[in-house]
């Protein structure tokens, strides 16, 4: 059940990202903000899974690594959202007539 929730959130995040690829910049920023929200929503799911992990397991899942990777992804997305928008620069009109 928990794997389904994580997979569902991941699928939703991918859908948001794909939808933003074809949208205008404001819509893209909004979609990326939703993506950050979805990443943050994973924390309770991760904490629940971690609390149910067997301490005697021979092979353990590295929840700390997962959290670090999600933090890096979240920081990268936030950096893109916070980056200043580059407006097109004005170019002076061309003369067009080169004969004298």
Secondary structure, 3 states (H helix, E strand, C coil): CHHHHHHHHHHHHHHHHHHHHCCCHHHHHHHHHHHHHHHHHHHHHHHHHHHCCCCCCCCCCCHHHHHHHHHHHHHHHHHHHHCCCCCCCCCCCCCCCCCC
